[in-house]
C-alpha cells in the first residue's frame, strides 16, 4: 500500500509538471466580453479605470496576477500588498475548487480602480460536476493549512461578495483607498 501511495504522488507531480508546461504555452489574454469586463457596481461612480484578463487556471499564474494588480492599482508596493495577496487567495481558491483548475481551465480577473476604492472580481468556470458548494468563510482553524482564503478576504477587504450565474462563480472584493494599509 505504501508503494501505491508513492506511485500516485509521482503521477500527481508528473501531472502538475505537464499542466505547468501547458500553462507556459498559454499566456494571459485580454477579455473582450463586456459582461465579463464589467465591475460589480455598488454605486453610481463617475468614471473608473478597469482592466480584465483571462488567465490559465494553473498555480504559477498567481504571480502574473500579483504583478498585474501592482501595476493597475497604482499604489506603492507596500500599499498594494494586501490587494495582491487577496487576489492570489481568490485565484488559488478558483483553481483548487472549480473547473477553472482542470486541464484547459481559465479564470477571468477584472480590476477596477474607482475613485476612492479598488475592486477585484474573479470569475471561475463554476463548480466541478456533482459539486454544489458555494464559496463561504470557514471557521478559522490554525492547525489547517487550507481554508483561510475567504477568512482573509473578510478581514482585509472593505466589502466582498459572491455571485452565481450562468454556471460560473464570481467572487469579488473591494478595498477603500482610505483603508488601504501603510
Helices and strands as residue ranges (DSSP letters): H 2-25, E 29-30, H 34-37, E 48-56, H 61-73, H 77-97, G 99-101, E 106-114, E 117-124, H 149-156, E 159-165, E 168-176, G 177-179
